[in-house]
Amino acid sequence: MTNLKSIKNRIKSVESTKKITRAMKMVAAAKVKKAENTVKASRPFTEELNAMFAKLLTTVETYSASTLKIKHAIDNYAELLQVRETKTVGLLVITSNKGLAGAYNANVIRKTTSKVEEYNQQGIKCILFVIGQKGIVPLKRKCQALNCEIAKTYYSIANDPSGTASTAVAEDLAEYFVAHQIDKIEVITTRFKNMMSYSVEEWVVLPVTNIDTKQEESAEFSADPITEFYPDMHHILQRIVPLYMTNIIFQSLLEAQASELASRMTAMSAATMNAEKMISQLCIQYNRSRQDAITQELIEVISGANSQIK
């Protein structure tokens, strides 16, 4: 009877877990479609901005901020566009605040660890800027072994990506870059593919060396005598460079959010199916144990009756 009671309690426990996983699956499914639409809608703007930025760079031979008003580090476009010897790399790592998303956060952390180890072998130091609690906690534990440090942590941004939050992160990165505390900026994020898959990628923000655009378009743009800029190219670049940095961070946040929701939906769907299978197996086990108990009781009654007759 004790065995029957423990099996019954376990069935109730698994049923409660199934309700939670099913609810989380439905919530993720309701959000992921919106996140997918947002990502797909923002990609054309990002591609066009990168193309325009690449074209602008082909028209400027030297960078100068002497005639510009610089209030923040991110306004110093001339320093941000400098290509220096890489001694320290700033890695912006994007994870989530919530778990139960399959291997999503583990994959990002594994990529970050691999990247830091790769730079350590080259004699390059890494400074981390981590978004999301699920990345902050494990990376803090690993930093001593990896010989790196966490400069900034961000919690709320992972839940609600926005242009304002992206600007704040971009300003922090620009301050470290202009102060020569880092010589290169990379973003480690996930690129959303579809509801079932995503890829962990690294995007180089600074220095600007390989923006994805067509070379022939850049050449045509720079050779066009009709093109004019007002007030001048330096003022335009002072506006474009912060926009370029902020947009990359914002796009990476949107990609990461969509990937996280898709991964959670898939993981919770699998967990719900596993719970249903477990409940089915436990019900069979319960029925067998119950039948065994009834059979045992019948044998005891028959044996007692036979002994009384004798």
C-alpha positions in Angstrom: 0.0 0.0 0.0 3.0 2.3 0.7 4.2 1.7 -2.8 0.8 2.6 -4.3 0.8 5.9 -2.3 4.3 6.9 -3.4 3.4 6.2 -7.0 0.2 8.2 -6.8 2.1 11.2 -5.2 4.6 11.0 -8.0 1.9 11.1 -10.6 0.4 14.2 -9.0 3.9 15.8 -8.9 4.5 15.1 -12.6 1.1 16.4 -13.5 1.8 19.7 -11.6 5.1 20.0 -13.5 3.3 19.4 -16.8 0.9 22.2 -16.1 3.9 24.6 -15.6 5.8 23.5 -18.7 2.6 23.7 -20.8 1.9 27.2 -19.5 5.5 28.3 -20.2 5.3 26.8 -23.7 2.1 28.8 -24.4 3.5 32.0 -23.1 6.7 31.6 -25.2 4.7 30.7 -28.3 2.6 33.8 -27.8 5.7 36.0 -27.6 8.0 34.4 -30.1 5.9 35.3 -33.1 6.0 39.0 -32.2 9.7 38.8 -31.6 10.3 37.0 -34.9 8.3 39.8 -36.8 10.3 42.5 -35.0 13.7 40.8 -35.9 12.7 40.4 -39.5 11.4 44.0 -39.7 14.7 45.4 -38.3 17.1 43.5 -40.4 16.6 45.6 -43.6 17.3 48.8 -41.7 20.5 47.3 -40.2 21.7 46.1 -43.7 21.0 49.5 -45.2 22.6 51.4 -42.4 25.8 49.2 -42.7 25.8 49.8 -46.4 25.5 53.5 -46.1 28.1 53.7 -43.4 30.6 51.7 -45.6 29.9 54.1 -48.5 30.6 57.1 -46.2 33.9 55.7 -45.0 35.1 55.4 -48.6 34.7 59.2 -49.1 36.8 60.2 -46.0 40.6 59.9 -46.1 41.4 61.2 -42.7 39.3 61.4 -39.5 39.3 64.6 -37.4 37.2 65.7 -34.5 38.9 69.1 -34.0 36.0 71.1 -35.3 33.3 69.0 -33.4 31.7 69.4 -30.0 32.3 66.3 -28.0 30.2 65.8 -24.9 30.5 62.0 -24.6 33.0 59.4 -25.7 30.6 58.0 -28.2 30.7 61.4 -30.0 34.4 61.2 -30.6 34.0 59.3 -33.9 37.7 59.9 -35.0 39.0 57.9 -32.0 36.3 55.2 -32.4 37.3 54.6 -36.0 41.0 54.2 -35.3 42.5 50.8 -35.9 45.0 50.0 -33.1 47.1 47.0 -32.2 44.8 44.7 -30.3 46.0 44.2 -26.7 42.6 44.1 -25.0 39.2 43.0 -26.4 35.8 44.0 -25.0 33.3 41.2 -25.3 29.6 42.1 -25.0 27.9 38.8 -24.0 24.1 38.6 -24.4 22.2 36.0 -22.3 18.8 35.9 -20.7 17.5 36.6 -17.2 15.3 33.4 -17.2 16.2 29.8 -17.5 14.3 26.8 -18.8 15.3 27.6 -22.3 17.1 24.5 -23.2 20.8 24.9 -24.0 20.4 28.6 -25.0 22.4 30.2 -22.3 24.9 27.3 -22.0 25.7 27.7 -25.7 26.4 31.4 -25.4 28.6 30.9 -22.3 30.4 28.0 -24.0 31.1 30.3 -27.0 32.3 33.1 -24.7 34.6 30.7 -22.8 36.1 29.4 -26.1 36.6 33.0 -27.4 38.4 34.1 -24.2 40.6 31.1 -24.2 41.4 31.7 -27.9 42.4 35.3 -27.1 44.4 34.2 -24.1 46.5 32.0 -26.3 47.3 35.0 -28.5 48.3 37.0 -25.4 45.2 39.3 -25.7 43.3 40.2 -22.5 39.5 40.1 -22.4 37.1 42.5 -20.6 33.5 41.3 -20.5 30.3 43.3 -20.6 27.5 40.9 -19.7 23.8 41.2 -20.3 21.4 38.8 -18.5 21.6 37.1 -15.1 22.1 33.6 -16.6 25.3 34.8 -18.1 26.5 37.0 -15.2 26.5 34.4 -12.5 28.4 31.6 -14.3 30.9 34.0 -16.0 31.7 35.5 -12.6 32.7 32.1 -11.4 34.8 31.4 -14.5 36.6 34.7 -14.8 39.4 33.9 -12.4 40.2 30.7 -14.3 39.8 32.4 -17.6 42.1 35.3 -16.6 39.5 37.9 -17.6 37.3 40.5 -15.8 33.7 41.7 -16.0 33.6 45.5 -16.3 29.8 46.0 -16.6 26.7 44.0 -16.0 23.2 44.6 -17.2 20.0 42.9 -15.9 16.9 44.6 -17.1 18.0 45.0 -20.7 17.6 41.3 -21.4 13.9 41.5 -20.6 13.1 44.6 -22.6 15.4 45.4 -25.5 15.1 49.1 -26.5 17.0 51.8 -28.3 17.6 53.7 -25.1 19.1 50.7 -23.4 21.3 50.0 -26.4 22.5 53.5 -26.4 23.6 53.2 -22.8 25.5 50.0 -23.5 27.1 51.6 -26.6 28.2 54.6 -24.5 29.9 52.3 -21.9 31.8 50.5 -24.6 32.8 53.7 -26.3 34.2 55.1 -23.0 36.4 52.1 -22.6 37.5 52.2 -26.3 38.3 56.0 -26.3 40.2 55.6 -23.0 42.3 52.9 -24.6 41.2 50.3 -22.1 40.0 48.1 -25.0 41.2 48.1 -28.6 38.4 45.9 -30.1 34.7 45.4 -29.4 32.8 42.2 -30.2 29.3 41.1 -29.5 28.6 37.4 -28.7 24.9 36.8 -29.4 22.5 34.4 -31.1 21.1 34.9 -34.6 17.5 33.8 -35.0 16.9 31.4 -37.9 13.5 29.9 -37.3 11.3 28.5 -34.5 13.5 25.5 -34.3 17.0 26.8 -34.7 19.5 29.6 -34.0 23.2 30.1 -34.2 25.7 31.6 -31.7 27.7 34.2 -33.5 30.3 36.9 -32.8 29.9 40.3 -34.4 32.8 42.8 -34.6 31.6 46.3 -33.8 35.0 48.1 -33.7 37.3 48.6 -35.4 35.2 49.0 -38.6 37.1 46.9 -41.1 34.6 44.6 -42.8 31.0 46.0 -43.0 28.8 43.7 -45.1 28.1 45.7 -48.3 28.9 45.5 -52.1 32.3 47.0 -53.0 31.1 48.1 -56.5 28.2 50.1 -54.8 30.8 51.8 -52.5 33.0 52.7 -55.5 30.1 54.1 -57.5 29.0 56.1 -54.5 32.4 57.6 -53.9 32.9 58.5 -57.6 29.5 60.1 -57.9 30.2 63.9 -58.5 26.5 64.8 -57.7 26.8 63.6 -54.1 27.1 66.4 -51.6 27.1 66.4 -47.8 26.0 69.1 -45.4 27.4 70.5 -43.2 30.4 68.3 -43.8 31.5 64.6 -43.7 32.9 64.9 -40.2 29.7 66.1 -38.6 27.8 63.4 -40.5 30.2 60.7 -39.3 29.8 62.0 -35.7 26.1 61.2 -36.0 26.4 58.0 -38.0 29.1 56.2 -35.8 27.0 56.3 -32.6 23.9 55.2 -34.6 25.9 52.4 -36.2 27.2 51.1 -32.8 23.8 51.4 -31.1 22.0 49.7 -33.9 24.3 46.7 -33.9 23.7 46.3 -30.1 20.0 46.7 -30.5 19.8 44.2 -33.4 21.8 41.7 -31.4 19.4 42.1 -28.5 16.4 41.5 -30.7 18.0 38.4 -32.3 18.9 37.1 -28.8 15.4 37.6 -27.5 13.7 35.8 -30.4 16.2 33.0 -30.1 15.6 32.7 -26.4 11.8 32.5 -26.8 12.1 30.0 -29.6 14.4 27.8 -27.5 12.2 28.0 -24.5 9.1 27.1 -26.5 10.9 24.1 -28.0 12.3 23.0 -24.6 8.9 23.4 -22.8 7.2 21.5 -25.6 9.6 18.6 -25.2 9.3 18.7 -21.4 5.5 18.6 -21.6 5.7 15.5 -23.9 8.1 13.8 -21.5 5.8 14.5 -18.6 2.9 12.9 -20.5 5.0 9.8 -21.2 6.1 9.6 -17.6 2.5 9.9 -16.3 1.5 7.1 -18.7 4.3 4.9 -17.5 3.5 5.7 -13.8 -0.2 4.9 -14.4 0.7 1.5 -15.8 3.0 0.9 -12.8 0.3 2.0 -10.4 -2.3 -0.3 -12.0 0.1 -3.3 -11.9 1.0 -2.6 -8.3 -2.7 -2.3 -7.4 -3.5 -5.5 -9.2 -0.6 -7.3 -7.4 -1.9 -6.0 -4.0 -5.5 -7.2 -4.8 -4.2 -10.6 -6.0 -2.1 -10.9 -2.8 -5.1 -10.1 -0.6 -7.2 -12.7 -2.5 -4.5 -15.4 -2.0 -4.4 -14.6 1.7 -8.3 -14.8 2.0 -8.4 -18.1 0.1 -5.5 -19.6 2.1 -7.3 -18.6 5.4 -10.6 -20.1 4.3 -8.9 -23.4 3.3 -7.2 -23.6 6.6 -10.5 -23.1 8.4 -12.1 -25.9 6.4 -9.3 -28.3 7.2 
